[in-house]
Amino acid sequence: MSTASRINVATVWTVALLLLGIIYNRVFADGLLPLVDTDGVFSTPVVWIDNIVPVVVAGLVIAAWVWVVVGAVQEERTVDRRRVRR
């Protein structure tokens, strides 16, 4: 896969995760989180979800762009190996 294709894939992932973050913030953080009773049965899982989701989304964005960089480096090393062998 070429570097340009990797950049396109990572850009699509970034935009998709941006939309996911906006939907999460509008629906869960603004709409549902205020309805949760802090002394209720589900208060602990809700707090965990509220803390974990942004970390997971950020991790996926970082992983997509690391994949772009690592793929480009591997591709360049492969090209260099082919040049040395000939």
SVG drawing of the C-alpha trace seen along z (x, -y; Angstrom):
<svg xmlns="http://www.w3.org/2000/svg" viewBox="-32 -19 56 28">
<polyline fill="none" stroke="black" stroke-width="0.4" points="0.0,0.0 1.4,-3.4 2.0,-6.2 -0.7,-8.3 -3.2,-5.4 -2.2,-5.1 -2.7,-8.8 -6.1,-8.7 -7.1,-5.7 -5.8,-7.5 -7.6,-10.7 -10.9,-8.8 -10.4,-7.1 -9.6,-10.5 -12.8,-12.1 -14.9,-9.1 -13.5,-9.2 -14.1,-12.9 -17.7,-12.3 -17.9,-9.6 -16.5,-12.0 -19.0,-14.6 -21.9,-12.1 -20.6,-10.8 -20.3,-14.2 -23.7,-15.3 -25.6,-12.2 -23.8,-10.7 -21.9,-13.5 -24.5,-16.2 -27.7,-14.2 -27.4,-11.0 -24.7,-11.7 -26.6,-14.3 -29.5,-11.8 -27.4,-9.3 -27.8,-9.3 -24.4,-9.5 -25.5,-7.1 -27.1,-4.6 -26.2,-1.1 -24.9,-2.1 -22.9,-5.2 -19.5,-3.5 -19.8,-1.9 -21.1,-5.2 -18.1,-7.1 -15.8,-4.4 -17.4,-4.7 -17.1,-8.5 -13.4,-8.2 -12.5,-5.3 -14.2,-6.4 -12.1,-9.5 -8.9,-7.6 -9.9,-4.8 -10.9,-7.3 -7.6,-9.1 -5.7,-5.9 -7.3,-4.8 -6.4,-8.1 -2.8,-7.8 -2.7,-4.2 -3.9,-5.1 -1.2,-7.8 1.5,-5.5 0.4,-2.9 1.0,-5.5 4.5,-6.3 5.5,-2.7 4.2,-1.7 6.1,-4.4 9.3,-3.5 8.9,0.2 8.2,-0.6 11.4,-2.7 13.5,0.0 12.1,2.5 13.0,0.2 16.5,-0.2 16.9,3.5 15.9,4.1 18.4,1.5 21.3,3.0 20.6,6.6 20.9,5.6"/>
</svg>
